[in-house]
Amino acid sequence: MNFRWALSVVGVSLAACMSTSAWAGTNTLTVYTQPNISSKVIETVTPTTPLVTIFQKDGWSKVGNTQNGETGWVQSSKLADQTHQTIKTLTTKDGIQTVTKGVVHTPQGEMQYQMTQFQGKPIKLSAKQEKAEMVHWQAQQESMQKSFDQMQTNMMKQMQQQQAMMNAFWSAPEVKIEKTDTTKKTHES
């Protein structure tokens, strides 16, 4: 009897934990280093985190976090629930064109974006060519990451300059301008 009671308590506890983790999962999105749930987790973000889809492949989306510049992979099905974006893919005789449109929520307000990507028809590469291509793409991704970081730094500097100008404007003493009469009066003799 004690064994059954203990087993039922464990069952209820397990069900409660599973429902809690399922509930918690709807409020966060896990960003991975690779398109695989076994890969290292870069970060876990909330639904309000502004993510921009960079690339899609096999049910995964490569995304960029516009708040901190991190890039990584998320499951596309979970991303669709969290972002305000539409993705349309068109297959042509030359390859695949993908248009991503969306809205990112920033402290300064909403920002709309649109990206168009084109992927040509696949070509057969040797293992050596694949490795060289991967090295090239990784270098290009690192370069893009540096550009995003620099852009974010420049934007922060501009926002600080604007804030300083606004603070100076609002803290400046009020200047009163008196209206003077500029019309000339003539006296007739």
Order of alpha helices (4+ residues) and beta strands (2+ residues): alpha-beta-beta-beta-beta-beta-alpha-beta-beta-beta-alpha
